[in-house]
Amino acid sequence: MFNAKELQVAMIRKGLTYEKVAQLLGVAPSTIYRKIKNDGNFNRDEINRLIEILELKHPEDIFFAKELT
């Protein structure tokens, strides 16, 4: 399950807006908003880029999180 809140926290920690992340991924900001709000349908390349951009040490906590309760 995708953990949108953790992704947003990681973005805030890096001082990145949705618009800047979209630019770094080469997609429209609306695409980032949609993917975050609609359960994280990021493709493999996007996930790998986000891991690099956000310097994620535990990306599984965001992209492969256990079901939230």
N, C-alpha and C positions, 0 to 999 in steps of 0.2 A: 504494500500500500504506500502511496505517496504522501509525504508529510509536508504540506504547503507551508505551514507555520515555521518549521525549521529552515526551509529554504529562504523564506522571507527574513528570518533572523540572521542567517548567514549573509544575505545581501546587505542588510543594515550594518552588520559588523564590518563589512568591507567598504561601506559608504557608497554602495551602488544602488541606483534607481532601476526601476523596471526598464526605463528607456535606455540606460547605459548597458544593462545586461543584454537587451535586445540588439543594440548596436554591436556589442562584442560577439554575439552569436550570429549576426548577419540576418536577423529576422525583424519583422515589424513589432513595435511595442505591443500592439493588440494581440499578437501571437503569444507573447510571454504572458500577458494578462490571462488569456484564454487557457493556456496550458496550466498555469498555476491554479486558476479557479475551477478547472474541469478535471481535476484528479491527475495532473502531471503527465500528459501524454508526450513526454520528451523522447526523441529518438536517441539511439546510442551515441551518436556524435555530439548531440547537444548535451547529454549527460556528461560525457568526457570533458567537453569544454567547460561546463559549469564546475566540475570538480577542479579543473585547473584555475579558472577565473576566481573562484571563491576559496581556493586552497583548502578544500574539504579533507579533513583527516578521516572522517567516518561517513562517506557518502551513502552508505547503506542505511544510515539513520534517517535520511531524507528520501531516497529513491526506492528503498526496499524495506521501509519501516514495517514493524508489526502493526496489526490492526489497532487503530486508535479506539479507546473506549471513553 
